[in-house]
Amino acid sequence: MHELTSFLSKFDIDQEKLFMKVFPVVQEYVIDSIRPTEEQLRKWRNSPNGREEFRVYMTSKFTVPPTPSEVRVLWNIYNGRKQTSRDKKLIRCYIEAQREAVFCAHCGRKDGSFHVDHIVPLSRGGTDELKNLQLLCAQCNLKKSNGYDARKSFI
Ligand SMILES: [Zn+2]
């Protein structure tokens, strides 16, 4: 719990209010930002060593290497398979421990405080959907609000 609290303290949000509401979005965001391409997934599905190559890929993306169970759940997520509630809990705990996976979508920095930014601002018709959210460090967020467009692909 301490880790999650300090993780969330990186975001400019009311923690009491949004603690449970925001984490699933952050988790989804982290998982989505390291999603392999469809072509990569197809290659791994058709190769006898595919699952091992997937494990190596996932290990390169995280500070704490995933256990075999965590690799299995991540594989199911990226291949659109159902997860049990136990799987969901497992992956949630894993992502919570991955604060290093959080980085500024524009400059890539991993330290300091972050803001959940709307790529298309709400005032211009943007939504709260994941595809319209990105994490920006405080400096990049400030530049963006001054008219600078920090939009960038994550992959
Ligand atoms: Zn930045």
Residues whose N, C-alpha, C, O or C-beta is under 5 A from the ligand:
A	BS01	ZN	C104 H106 C107 G108 C137 C140
